[in-house]
Amino acid sequence: MKAHVYVMLKRTVLDPQGQTIHGALKKMRYQGVEDVRQGKYFQITLDSALDSAAATAEVERIAREVLTNPVIEEFTYRIES
Amino acid sequence: MKAHVYVMLKRTVLDPQGQTIHGALKKMRYQGVEDVRQGKYFQITLDSALDSAAATAEVERIAREVLTNPVIEEFTYRIES
């Protein structure tokens, strides 16, 4: 079983990395890009003995307590069986 | 229109960040985690005047040419209208 966790800076937090990439894309003449924001992506391989509810609970706990700084970041996750 | 680009180290490339997180999770007694790999995640907001084919082509080009180091990384993307 695999979990995908996406961590992004909150909308209200400035994202200098994303802005730098956006600026570079504009200079390189890529068309139609209005905004870029960068985040982190984690692939977590879970023990297949875990049932779906336990896996969801564990992944949510890991994302909340370890992978995300709640002051400036927010996360979403998806579990793939 | 929004594009989501996920960049990961290739399977064959060692991921020390992911290993460090995996080690930390084990020490912190999280259950059932077999592997962790870390990647990058980009949210690209596109000009809504682009049609779907143009957007796909542009995002694929940006991902291939700018966001990914093809020697050690691979990407996937998803476009949301």
Backbone of each chain as nested JSON, in Angstrom:
{
  "chains": [
    {"id": "A", "residues": [
      {"number": 1, "name": "MET", "atoms": {"N": [0.844, -1.184, 0.0], "CA": [0.0, 0.0, 0.0], "C": [0.885, 1.241, 0.0]}},
      {"number": 2, "name": "LYS", "atoms": {"N": [0.485, 2.227, -0.771], "CA": [1.309, 3.413, -0.911], "C": [0.514, 4.664, -0.559]}},
      {"number": 3, "name": "ALA", "atoms": {"N": [1.149, 5.574, 0.17], "CA": [0.5, 6.847, 0.477], "C": [1.29, 7.97, -0.173]}},
      {"number": 4, "name": "HIS", "atoms": {"N": [0.575, 8.955, -0.659], "CA": [1.194, 10.128, -1.271], "C": [0.818, 11.326, -0.413]}},
      {"number": 5, "name": "VAL", "atoms": {"N": [1.81, 12.023, 0.1], "CA": [1.549, 13.197, 0.935], "C": [2.114, 14.428, 0.229]}},
      {"number": 6, "name": "TYR", "atoms": {"N": [1.294, 15.467, 0.124], "CA": [1.699, 16.711, -0.534], "C": [1.699, 17.81, 0.511]}},
      {"number": 7, "name": "VAL", "atoms": {"N": [2.826, 18.462, 0.684], "CA": [2.923, 19.552, 1.662], "C": [3.194, 20.851, 0.917]}},
      {"number": 8, "name": "MET", "atoms": {"N": [2.352, 21.831, 1.14], "CA": [2.503, 23.143, 0.473], "C": [2.555, 24.233, 1.52]}},
      {"number": 9, "name": "LEU", "atoms": {"N": [3.225, 25.33, 1.205], "CA": [3.096, 26.526, 2.024], "C": [1.647, 26.986, 1.951]}},
      {"number": 10, "name": "LYS", "atoms": {"N": [1.127, 27.528, 3.052], "CA": [-0.226, 28.085, 3.031], "C": [-0.295, 29.206, 2.007]}},
      {"number": 11, "name": "ARG", "atoms": {"N": [-1.48, 29.409, 1.475], "CA": [-1.719, 30.45, 0.454], "C": [-1.214, 31.828, 0.889]}},
      {"number": 12, "name": "THR", "atoms": {"N": [-1.32, 32.088, 2.184], "CA": [-0.966, 33.417, 2.7], "C": [0.536, 33.587, 2.925]}},
      {"number": 13, "name": "VAL", "atoms": {"N": [1.299, 32.509, 2.743], "CA": [2.736, 32.576, 2.998], "C": [3.472, 32.762, 1.673]}},
      {"number": 14, "name": "LEU", "atoms": {"N": [4.391, 33.709, 1.662], "CA": [5.192, 33.987, 0.477], "C": [6.028, 32.767, 0.101]}},
      {"number": 15, "name": "ASP", "atoms": {"N": [6.109, 32.463, -1.185], "CA": [6.868, 31.297, -1.651], "C": [7.984, 31.751, -2.596]}},
      {"number": 16, "name": "PRO", "atoms": {"N": [9.137, 32.125, -2.027], "CA": [10.218, 32.661, -2.867], "C": [10.743, 31.662, -3.903]}},
      {"number": 17, "name": "GLN", "atoms": {"N": [10.741, 30.381, -3.564], "CA": [11.199, 29.363, -4.534], "C": [10.297, 29.356, -5.756]}},
      {"number": 18, "name": "GLY", "atoms": {"N": [8.986, 29.331, -5.486], "CA": [8.02, 29.343, -6.587], "C": [8.148, 30.604, -7.424]}},
      {"number": 19, "name": "GLN", "atoms": {"N": [8.335, 31.733, -6.752], "CA": [8.466, 33.0, -7.483], "C": [9.709, 33.009, -8.36]}},
      {"number": 20, "name": "THR", "atoms": {"N": [10.785, 32.431, -7.852], "CA": [12.021, 32.373, -8.631], "C": [11.82, 31.53, -9.888]}},
      {"number": 21, "name": "ILE", "atoms": {"N": [11.139, 30.388, -9.717], "CA": [10.875, 29.527, -10.875], "C": [9.972, 30.259, -11.865]}},
      {"number": 22, "name": "HIS", "atoms": {"N": [8.955, 30.942, -11.345], "CA": [8.055, 31.699, -12.216], "C": [8.835, 32.747, -13.011]}},
      {"number": 23, "name": "GLY", "atoms": {"N": [9.704, 33.477, -12.318], "CA": [10.527, 34.498, -12.992], "C": [11.409, 33.88, -14.07]}},
      {"number": 24, "name": "ALA", "atoms": {"N": [12.013, 32.75, -13.756], "CA": [12.892, 32.081, -14.724], "C": [12.095, 31.633, -15.948]}},
      {"number": 25, "name": "LEU", "atoms": {"N": [10.907, 31.08, -15.715], "CA": [10.076, 30.598, -16.842], "C": [9.706, 31.775, -17.753]}},
      {"number": 26, "name": "LYS", "atoms": {"N": [9.401, 32.925, -17.14], "CA": [9.058, 34.093, -17.947], "C": [10.249, 34.522, -18.796]}},
      {"number": 27, "name": "LYS", "atoms": {"N": [11.431, 34.581, -18.185], "CA": [12.635, 34.969, -18.923], "C": [12.937, 33.984, -20.037]}},
      {"number": 28, "name": "MET", "atoms": {"N": [12.618, 32.715, -19.81], "CA": [12.892, 31.687, -20.821], "C": [11.767, 31.597, -21.856]}},
      {"number": 29, "name": "ARG", "atoms": {"N": [10.822, 32.506, -21.77], "CA": [9.752, 32.648, -22.751], "C": [8.77, 31.47, -22.806]}},
      {"number": 30, "name": "TYR", "atoms": {"N": [8.559, 30.825, -21.67], "CA": [7.454, 29.869, -21.627], "C": [6.169, 30.665, -21.536]}},
      {"number": 31, "name": "GLN", "atoms": {"N": [5.157, 30.244, -22.269], "CA": [3.915, 30.992, -22.377], "C": [2.872, 30.521, -21.372]}},
      {"number": 32, "name": "GLY", "atoms": {"N": [2.058, 31.463, -20.931], "CA": [0.817, 31.091, -20.25], "C": [0.955, 30.687, -18.799]}},
      {"number": 33, "name": "VAL", "atoms": {"N": [2.117, 30.936, -18.193], "CA": [2.268, 30.576, -16.782], "C": [1.909, 31.786, -15.927]}},
      {"number": 34, "name": "GLU", "atoms": {"N": [0.928, 31.626, -15.055], "CA": [0.496, 32.761, -14.233], "C": [1.067, 32.726, -12.831]}},
      {"number": 35, "name": "ASP", "atoms": {"N": [1.333, 31.528, -12.336], "CA": [1.878, 31.435, -10.985], "C": [2.499, 30.06, -10.806]}},
      {"number": 36, "name": "VAL", "atoms": {"N": [3.534, 30.01, -9.979], "CA": [4.149, 28.721, -9.638], "C": [4.319, 28.686, -8.129]}},
      {"number": 37, "name": "ARG", "atoms": {"N": [3.927, 27.58, -7.523], "CA": [4.218, 27.39, -6.1], "C": [4.87, 26.023, -5.928]}},
      {"number": 38, "name": "GLN", "atoms": {"N": [5.913, 25.995, -5.093], "CA": [6.619, 24.737, -4.901], "C": [6.29, 24.144, -3.544]}},
      {"number": 39, "name": "GLY", "atoms": {"N": [6.148, 22.837, -3.522], "CA": [5.915, 22.149, -2.261], "C": [6.756, 20.894, -2.192]}},
      {"number": 40, "name": "LYS", "atoms": {"N": [6.441, 20.06, -1.221], "CA": [7.157, 18.8, -1.066], "C": [6.194, 17.653, -1.298]}},
      {"number": 41, "name": "TYR", "atoms": {"N": [6.754, 16.557, -1.725], "CA": [5.947, 15.383, -2.05], "C": [6.617, 14.179, -1.407]}},
      {"number": 42, "name": "PHE", "atoms": {"N": [5.849, 13.381, -0.69], "CA": [6.401, 12.19, -0.042], "C": [5.642, 10.961, -0.505]}},
      {"number": 43, "name": "GLN", "atoms": {"N": [6.383, 9.937, -0.88], "CA": [5.778, 8.63, -1.157], "C": [6.096, 7.732, 0.02]}},
      {"number": 44, "name": "ILE", "atoms": {"N": [5.08, 7.269, 0.71], "CA": [5.293, 6.405, 1.869], "C": [4.766, 5.016, 1.539]}},
      {"number": 45, "name": "THR", "atoms": {"N": [5.643, 4.035, 1.599], "CA": [5.212, 2.649, 1.392], "C": [4.834, 2.068, 2.742]}},
      {"number": 46, "name": "LEU", "atoms": {"N": [3.614, 1.555, 2.813], "CA": [3.104, 1.064, 4.096], "C": [3.06, -0.452, 4.115]}},
      {"number": 47, "name": "ASP", "atoms": {"N": [3.191, -0.981, 5.305], "CA": [3.053, -2.404, 5.535], "C": [1.687, -2.85, 5.006]}},
      {"number": 48, "name": "SER", "atoms": {"N": [1.667, -3.894, 4.153], "CA": [0.39, -4.29, 3.56], "C": [-0.526, -4.973, 4.575]}},
      {"number": 49, "name": "ALA", "atoms": {"N": [0.005, -5.275, 5.765], "CA": [-0.831, -5.862, 6.812], "C": [-1.792, -4.832, 7.417]}},
      {"number": 50, "name": "LEU", "atoms": {"N": [-1.479, -3.541, 7.272], "CA": [-2.368, -2.505, 7.812], "C": [-3.677, -2.487, 7.037]}},
      {"number": 51, "name": "ASP", "atoms": {"N": [-4.803, -2.357, 7.738], "CA": [-6.049, -2.182, 6.991], "C": [-6.196, -0.72, 6.593]}},
      {"number": 52, "name": "SER", "atoms": {"N": [-7.182, -0.444, 5.774], "CA": [-7.29, 0.869, 5.172], "C": [-7.484, 1.982, 6.218]}},
      {"number": 53, "name": "ALA", "atoms": {"N": [-8.308, 1.704, 7.237], "CA": [-8.553, 2.724, 8.262], "C": [-7.288, 3.014, 9.056]}},
      {"number": 54, "name": "ALA", "atoms": {"N": [-6.55, 1.953, 9.403], "CA": [-5.317, 2.131, 10.18], "C": [-4.282, 2.886, 9.346]}},
      {"number": 55, "name": "ALA", "atoms": {"N": [-4.203, 2.557, 8.055], "CA": [-3.246, 3.228, 7.182], "C": [-3.574, 4.713, 7.081]}},
      {"number": 56, "name": "THR", "atoms": {"N": [-4.85, 5.019, 6.889], "CA": [-5.256, 6.417, 6.782], "C": [-4.902, 7.178, 8.055]}},
      {"number": 57, "name": "ALA", "atoms": {"N": [-5.214, 6.562, 9.206], "CA": [-4.93, 7.236, 10.475], "C": [-3.434, 7.479, 10.641]}},
      {"number": 58, "name": "GLU", "atoms": {"N": [-2.64, 6.45, 10.299], "CA": [-1.19, 6.553, 10.481], "C": [-0.599, 7.617, 9.556]}},
      {"number": 59, "name": "VAL", "atoms": {"N": [-1.032, 7.618, 8.31], "CA": [-0.491, 8.58, 7.347], "C": [-0.88, 10.003, 7.75]}},
      {"number": 60, "name": "GLU", "atoms": {"N": [-2.115, 10.171, 8.195], "CA": [-2.542, 11.509, 8.604], "C": [-1.727, 11.991, 9.805]}},
      {"number": 61, "name": "ARG", "atoms": {"N": [-1.455, 11.069, 10.741], "CA": [-0.671, 11.421, 11.924], "C": [0.761, 11.798, 11.526]}},
      {"number": 62, "name": "ILE", "atoms": {"N": [1.358, 10.998, 10.634], "CA": [2.731, 11.288, 10.189], "C": [2.781, 12.633, 9.469]}},
      {"number": 63, "name": "ALA", "atoms": {"N": [1.799, 12.867, 8.591], "CA": [1.791, 14.117, 7.836], "C": [1.653, 15.304, 8.781]}},
      {"number": 64, "name": "ARG", "atoms": {"N": [0.751, 15.17, 9.751], "CA": [0.471, 16.298, 10.655], "C": [1.617, 16.546, 11.624]}},
      {"number": 65, "name": "GLU", "atoms": {"N": [2.171, 15.438, 12.178], "CA": [3.127, 15.609, 13.278], "C": [4.568, 15.718, 12.805]}},
      {"number": 66, "name": "VAL", "atoms": {"N": [4.882, 15.147, 11.645], "CA": [6.288, 15.092, 11.239], "C": [6.571, 15.867, 9.947]}},
      {"number": 67, "name": "LEU", "atoms": {"N": [5.735, 15.695, 8.953], "CA": [6.097, 16.217, 7.629], "C": [5.706, 17.677, 7.424]}},
      {"number": 68, "name": "THR", "atoms": {"N": [4.797, 18.183, 8.255], "CA": [4.268, 19.533, 8.031], "C": [4.589, 20.446, 9.207]}},
      {"number": 69, "name": "ASN", "atoms": {"N": [4.98, 21.657, 8.905], "CA": [5.09, 22.704, 9.925], "C": [3.753, 23.444, 9.936]}},
      {"number": 70, "name": "PRO", "atoms": {"N": [2.928, 23.223, 10.952], "CA": [1.549, 23.729, 10.902], "C": [1.453, 25.257, 10.903]}},
      {"number": 71, "name": "VAL", "atoms": {"N": [2.53, 25.921, 11.275], "CA": [2.492, 27.384, 11.289], "C": [2.41, 27.94, 9.872]}},
      {"number": 72, "name": "ILE", "atoms": {"N": [3.151, 27.335, 8.961], "CA": [3.237, 27.912, 7.616], "C": [2.81, 26.953, 6.507]}},
      {"number": 73, "name": "GLU", "atoms": {"N": [2.605, 25.681, 6.839], "CA": [2.327, 24.709, 5.779], "C": [0.997, 23.999, 5.995]}},
      {"number": 74, "name": "GLU", "atoms": {"N": [0.486, 23.426, 4.919], "CA": [-0.698, 22.576, 5.014], "C": [-0.453, 21.346, 4.138]}},
      {"number": 75, "name": "PHE", "atoms": {"N": [-1.178, 20.267, 4.419], "CA": [-0.923, 19.041, 3.667], "C": [-2.218, 18.444, 3.138]}},
      {"number": 76, "name": "THR", "atoms": {"N": [-2.066, 17.646, 2.091], "CA": [-3.135, 16.773, 1.646], "C": [-2.49, 15.403, 1.441]}},
      {"number": 77, "name": "TYR", "atoms": {"N": [-3.299, 14.358, 1.435], "CA": [-2.727, 13.041, 1.173], "C": [-3.728, 12.175, 0.433]}},
      {"number": 78, "name": "ARG", "atoms": {"N": [-3.199, 11.125, -0.129], "CA": [-3.997, 10.21, -0.921], "C": [-3.427, 8.831, -0.678]}},
      {"number": 79, "name": "ILE", "atoms": {"N": [-4.299, 7.844, -0.456], "CA": [-3.805, 6.487, -0.224], "C": [-4.244, 5.593, -1.367]}},
      {"number": 80, "name": "GLU", "atoms": {"N": [-3.292, 4.838, -1.847], "CA": [-3.484, 4.007, -3.042], "C": [-3.296, 2.574, -2.56]}},
      {"number": 81, "name": "SER", "atoms": {"N": [-4.263, 1.709, -2.817], "CA": [-4.126, 0.353, -2.256], "C": [-3.348, -0.559, -3.192]}}
    ]},
    {"id": "B", "residues": [
      {"number": 1, "name": "MET", "atoms": {"N": [-6.76, 27.402, -14.968], "CA": [-6.343, 26.008, -15.128], "C": [-5.097, 25.77, -14.272]}},
      {"number": 2, "name": "LYS", "atoms": {"N": [-5.04, 24.612, -13.642], "CA": [-3.944, 24.336, -12.734], "C": [-3.245, 23.033, -13.13]}},
      {"number": 3, "name": "ALA", "atoms": {"N": [-1.914, 23.055, -13.097], "CA": [-1.165, 21.833, -13.369], "C": [-0.407, 21.439, -12.11]}},
      {"number": 4, "name": "HIS", "atoms": {"N": [-0.336, 20.139, -11.884], "CA": [0.403, 19.616, -10.74], "C": [1.541, 18.769, -11.288]}},
      {"number": 5, "name": "VAL", "atoms": {"N": [2.763, 19.11, -10.941], "CA": [3.919, 18.357, -11.428], "C": [4.626, 17.734, -10.226]}},
      {"number": 6, "name": "TYR", "atoms": {"N": [4.895, 16.433, -10.34], "CA": [5.555, 15.699, -9.262], "C": [6.905, 15.228, -9.781]}},
      {"number": 7, "name": "VAL", "atoms": {"N": [7.976, 15.606, -9.099], "CA": [9.318, 15.199, -9.519], "C": [9.913, 14.309, -8.441]}},
      {"number": 8, "name": "MET", "atoms": {"N": [10.325, 13.114, -8.831], "CA": [10.913, 12.163, -7.879], "C": [12.284, 11.741, -8.37]}},
      {"number": 9, "name": "LEU", "atoms": {"N": [13.162, 11.382, -7.441], "CA": [14.39, 10.704, -7.829], "C": [14.018, 9.378, -8.47]}},
      {"number": 10, "name": "LYS", "atoms": {"N": [14.773, 8.97, -9.478], "CA": [14.525, 7.656, -10.076], "C": [14.691, 6.572, -9.022]}},
      {"number": 11, "name": "ARG", "atoms": {"N": [13.986, 5.468, -9.217], "CA": [14.015, 4.328, -8.283], "C": [15.439, 3.871, -7.967]}},
      {"number": 12, "name": "THR", "atoms": {"N": [16.3, 3.958, -8.973], "CA": [17.663, 3.435, -8.826], "C": [18.596, 4.408, -8.103]}},
      {"number": 13, "name": "VAL", "atoms": {"N": [18.094, 5.607, -7.811], "CA": [18.941, 6.623, -7.175], "C": [18.654, 6.65, -5.676]}},
      {"number": 14, "name": "LEU", "atoms": {"N": [19.724, 6.619, -4.902], "CA": [19.603, 6.662, -3.443], "C": [18.928, 7.967, -3.011]}},
      {"number": 15, "name": "ASP", "atoms": {"N": [18.019, 7.881, -2.038], "CA": [17.316, 9.07, -1.555], "C": [17.607, 9.283, -0.059]}},
      {"number": 16, "name": "PRO", "atoms": {"N": [18.703, 9.97, 0.255], "CA": [19.088, 10.123, 1.665], "C": [18.065, 10.894, 2.498]}},
      {"number": 17, "name": "GLN", "atoms": {"N": [17.355, 11.856, 1.891], "CA": [16.325, 12.589, 2.644], "C": [15.211, 11.648, 3.083]}},
      {"number": 18, "name": "GLY", "atoms": {"N": [14.755, 10.844, 2.118], "CA": [13.697, 9.884, 2.43], "C": [14.141, 8.89, 3.492]}},
      {"number": 19, "name": "GLN", "atoms": {"N": [15.387, 8.428, 3.388], "CA": [15.906, 7.468, 4.376], "C": [15.973, 8.077, 5.763]}},
      {"number": 20, "name": "THR", "atoms": {"N": [16.352, 9.351, 5.819], "CA": [16.438, 10.028, 7.113], "C": [15.063, 10.129, 7.75]}},
      {"number": 21, "name": "ILE", "atoms": {"N": [14.058, 10.485, 6.927], "CA": [12.684, 10.565, 7.448], "C": [12.214, 9.193, 7.908]}},
      {"number": 22, "name": "HIS", "atoms": {"N": [12.507, 8.162, 7.114], "CA": [12.122, 6.8, 7.476], "C": [12.751, 6.41, 8.819]}},
      {"number": 23, "name": "GLY", "atoms": {"N": [14.04, 6.704, 8.965], "CA": [14.736, 6.403, 10.222], "C": [14.105, 7.132, 11.402]}},
      {"number": 24, "name": "ALA", "atoms": {"N": [13.771, 8.405, 11.191], "CA": [13.167, 9.201, 12.264], "C": [11.805, 8.64, 12.647]}},
      {"number": 25, "name": "LEU", "atoms": {"N": [11.014, 8.259, 11.639], "CA": [9.678, 7.705, 11.931], "C": [9.786, 6.417, 12.739]}},
      {"number": 26, "name": "LYS", "atoms": {"N": [10.792, 5.585, 12.388], "CA": [10.977, 4.342, 13.145], "C": [11.329, 4.643, 14.602]}},
      {"number": 27, "name": "LYS", "atoms": {"N": [12.255, 5.572, 14.794], "CA": [12.656, 5.93, 16.175], "C": [11.485, 6.513, 16.949]}},
      {"number": 28, "name": "MET", "atoms": {"N": [10.586, 7.23, 16.242], "CA": [9.439, 7.853, 16.909], "C": [8.276, 6.863, 17.05]}},
      {"number": 29, "name": "ARG", "atoms": {"N": [8.518, 5.605, 16.702], "CA": [7.56, 4.511, 16.889], "C": [6.281, 4.629, 16.049]}},
      {"number": 30, "name": "TYR", "atoms": {"N": [6.378, 5.215, 14.889], "CA": [5.261, 5.117, 13.948], "C": [5.278, 3.711, 13.373]}},
      {"number": 31, "name": "GLN", "atoms": {"N": [4.095, 3.105, 13.264], "CA": [3.987, 1.71, 12.846], "C": [3.768, 1.589, 11.338]}},
      {"number": 32, "name": "GLY", "atoms": {"N": [4.291, 0.527, 10.778], "CA": [3.858, 0.113, 9.45], "C": [4.472, 0.859, 8.291]}},
      {"number": 33, "name": "VAL", "atoms": {"N": [5.511, 1.651, 8.536], "CA": [6.137, 2.386, 7.431], "C": [7.289, 1.551, 6.882]}},
      {"number": 34, "name": "GLU", "atoms": {"N": [7.216, 1.187, 5.619], "CA": [8.264, 0.348, 5.028], "C": [9.293, 1.15, 4.257]}},
      {"number": 35, "name": "ASP", "atoms": {"N": [8.876, 2.27, 3.689], "CA": [9.831, 3.079, 2.929], "C": [9.278, 4.49, 2.775]}},
      {"number": 36, "name": "VAL", "atoms": {"N": [10.167, 5.45, 2.703], "CA": [9.77, 6.832, 2.435], "C": [10.688, 7.37, 1.346]}},
      {"number": 37, "name": "ARG", "atoms": {"N": [10.094, 8.013, 0.349], "CA": [10.903, 8.717, -0.642], "C": [10.358, 10.136, -0.763]}},
      {"number": 38, "name": "GLN", "atoms": {"N": [11.287, 11.09, -0.823], "CA": [10.855, 12.482, -0.912], "C": [11.074, 13.015, -2.314]}},
      {"number": 39, "name": "GLY", "atoms": {"N": [10.123, 13.807, -2.765], "CA": [10.26, 14.459, -4.061], "C": [9.816, 15.896, -3.986]}},
      {"number": 40, "name": "LYS", "atoms": {"N": [9.641, 16.501, -5.129], "CA": [9.188, 17.888, -5.188], "C": [7.826, 17.936, -5.866]}},
      {"number": 41, "name": "TYR", "atoms": {"N": [7.095, 18.945, -5.517], "CA": [5.734, 19.099, -6.022], "C": [5.581, 20.55, -6.473]}},
      {"number": 42, "name": "PHE", "atoms": {"N": [5.096, 20.764, -7.67], "CA": [4.892, 22.12, -8.177], "C": [3.438, 22.296, -8.576]}},
      {"number": 43, "name": "GLN", "atoms": {"N": [2.858, 23.407, -8.145], "CA": [1.524, 23.807, -8.617], "C": [1.724, 24.943, -9.587]}},
      {"number": 44, "name": "ILE", "atoms": {"N": [1.326, 24.754, -10.826], "CA": [1.493, 25.781, -11.836], "C": [0.114, 26.275, -12.256]}},
      {"number": 45, "name": "THR", "atoms": {"N": [-0.137, 27.561, -12.063], "CA": [-1.397, 28.142, -12.516], "C": [-1.197, 28.642, -13.938]}},
      {"number": 46, "name": "LEU", "atoms": {"N": [-2.064, 28.17, -14.841], "CA": [-1.904, 28.496, -16.262], "C": [-2.944, 29.503, -16.702]}},
      {"number": 47, "name": "ASP", "atoms": {"N": [-2.579, 30.256, -17.673], "CA": [-3.493, 31.19, -18.327], "C": [-4.722, 30.419, -18.817]}},
      {"number": 48, "name": "SER", "atoms": {"N": [-5.917, 30.874, -18.438], "CA": [-7.11, 30.107, -18.809], "C": [-7.425, 30.213, -20.304]}},
      {"number": 49, "name": "ALA", "atoms": {"N": [-6.709, 31.109, -21.006], "CA": [-6.9, 31.209, -22.455], "C": [-6.277, 30.017, -23.206]}},
      {"number": 50, "name": "LEU", "atoms": {"N": [-5.335, 29.309, -22.55], "CA": [-4.711, 28.146, -23.204], "C": [-5.737, 27.031, -23.355]}},
      {"number": 51, "name": "ASP", "atoms": {"N": [-5.762, 26.366, -24.51], "CA": [-6.641, 25.189, -24.587], "C": [-5.922, 23.991, -23.966]}},
      {"number": 52, "name": "SER", "atoms": {"N": [-6.658, 22.912, -23.809], "CA": [-6.143, 21.781, -23.045], "C": [-4.887, 21.173, -23.679]}},
      {"number": 53, "name": "ALA", "atoms": {"N": [-4.852, 21.083, -25.01], "CA": [-3.683, 20.493, -25.684], "C": [-2.457, 21.381, -25.505]}},
      {"number": 54, "name": "ALA", "atoms": {"N": [-2.649, 22.696, -25.654], "CA": [-1.524, 23.627, -25.491], "C": [-1.012, 23.601, -24.053]}},
      {"number": 55, "name": "ALA", "atoms": {"N": [-1.941, 23.538, -23.096], "CA": [-1.548, 23.508, -21.692], "C": [-0.733, 22.247, -21.397]}},
      {"number": 56, "name": "THR", "atoms": {"N": [-1.219, 21.116, -21.9], "CA": [-0.506, 19.861, -21.673], "C": [0.9, 19.92, -22.256]}},
      {"number": 57, "name": "ALA", "atoms": {"N": [1.005, 20.431, -23.473], "CA": [2.313, 20.514, -24.129], "C": [3.252, 21.432, -23.345]}},
      {"number": 58, "name": "GLU", "atoms": {"N": [2.719, 22.572, -22.907], "CA": [3.546, 23.542, -22.196], "C": [4.02, 22.982, -20.85]}},
      {"number": 59, "name": "VAL", "atoms": {"N": [3.099, 22.345, -20.127], "CA": [3.468, 21.804, -18.816], "C": [4.492, 20.681, -18.976]}},
      {"number": 60, "name": "GLU", "atoms": {"N": [4.298, 19.84, -19.973], "CA": [5.249, 18.753, -20.177], "C": [6.643, 19.307, -20.514]}},
      {"number": 61, "name": "ARG", "atoms": {"N": [6.667, 20.376, -21.327], "CA": [7.941, 20.988, -21.7], "C": [8.62, 21.623, -20.477]}},
      {"number": 62, "name": "ILE", "atoms": {"N": [7.84, 22.327, -19.674], "CA": [8.407, 22.957, -18.465], "C": [8.945, 21.881, -17.521]}},
      {"number": 63, "name": "ALA", "atoms": {"N": [8.16, 20.827, -17.329], "CA": [8.579, 19.762, -16.414], "C": [9.877, 19.11, -16.917]}},
      {"number": 64, "name": "ARG", "atoms": {"N": [9.92, 18.845, -18.222], "CA": [11.072, 18.139, -18.785], "C": [12.314, 19.018, -18.811]}},
      {"number": 65, "name": "GLU", "atoms": {"N": [12.133, 20.269, -19.228], "CA": [13.301, 21.124, -19.491], "C": [13.764, 21.911, -18.272]}},
      {"number": 66, "name": "VAL", "atoms": {"N": [12.862, 22.199, -17.346], "CA": [13.232, 23.104, -16.251], "C": [13.171, 22.426, -14.879]}},
      {"number": 67, "name": "LEU", "atoms": {"N": [12.098, 21.694, -14.618], "CA": [11.875, 21.23, -13.246], "C": [12.578, 19.916, -12.915]}},
      {"number": 68, "name": "THR", "atoms": {"N": [12.973, 19.184, -13.947], "CA": [13.531, 17.85, -13.725], "C": [14.973, 17.767, -14.208]}},
      {"number": 69, "name": "ASN", "atoms": {"N": [15.82, 17.13, -13.415], "CA": [17.162, 16.777, -13.872], "C": [17.066, 15.353, -14.437]}},
      {"number": 70, "name": "PRO", "atoms": {"N": [17.112, 15.208, -15.758], "CA": [16.805, 13.909, -16.367], "C": [17.825, 12.811, -16.036]}},
      {"number": 71, "name": "VAL", "atoms": {"N": [18.968, 13.198, -15.512], "CA": [19.968, 12.18, -15.166], "C": [19.51, 11.374, -13.955]}},
      {"number": 72, "name": "ILE", "atoms": {"N": [18.921, 12.048, -12.984], "CA": [18.586, 11.352, -11.733], "C": [17.109, 11.42, -11.361]}},
      {"number": 73, "name": "GLU", "atoms": {"N": [16.333, 12.22, -12.085], "CA": [14.939, 12.406, -11.672], "C": [13.969, 12.029, -12.788]}},
      {"number": 74, "name": "GLU", "atoms": {"N": [12.731, 11.798, -12.396], "CA": [11.66, 11.584, -13.365], "C": [10.433, 12.347, -12.876]}},
      {"number": 75, "name": "PHE", "atoms": {"N": [9.525, 12.656, -13.793], "CA": [8.37, 13.456, -13.386], "C": [7.068, 12.82, -13.867]}},
      {"number": 76, "name": "THR", "atoms": {"N": [5.993, 13.182, -13.183], "CA": [4.65, 12.926, -13.691], "C": [3.895, 14.238, -13.524]}},
      {"number": 77, "name": "TYR", "atoms": {"N": [2.801, 14.377, -14.247], "CA": [2.019, 15.598, -14.071], "C": [0.548, 15.302, -14.29]}},
      {"number": 78, "name": "ARG", "atoms": {"N": [-0.272, 16.234, -13.851], "CA": [-1.708, 16.097, -13.919], "C": [-2.258, 17.488, -14.148]}},
      {"number": 79, "name": "ILE", "atoms": {"N": [-3.193, 17.611, -15.089], "CA": [-3.77, 18.927, -15.356], "C": [-5.226, 18.929, -14.961]}},
      {"number": 80, "name": "GLU", "atoms": {"N": [-5.586, 19.971, -14.25], "CA": [-6.923, 20.09, -13.658], "C": [-7.541, 21.33, -14.302]}},
      {"number": 81, "name": "SER", "atoms": {"N": [-8.733, 21.165, -14.863], "CA": [-9.263, 22.333, -15.586], "C": [-10.084, 23.237, -14.665]}}
    ]}
  ]
}
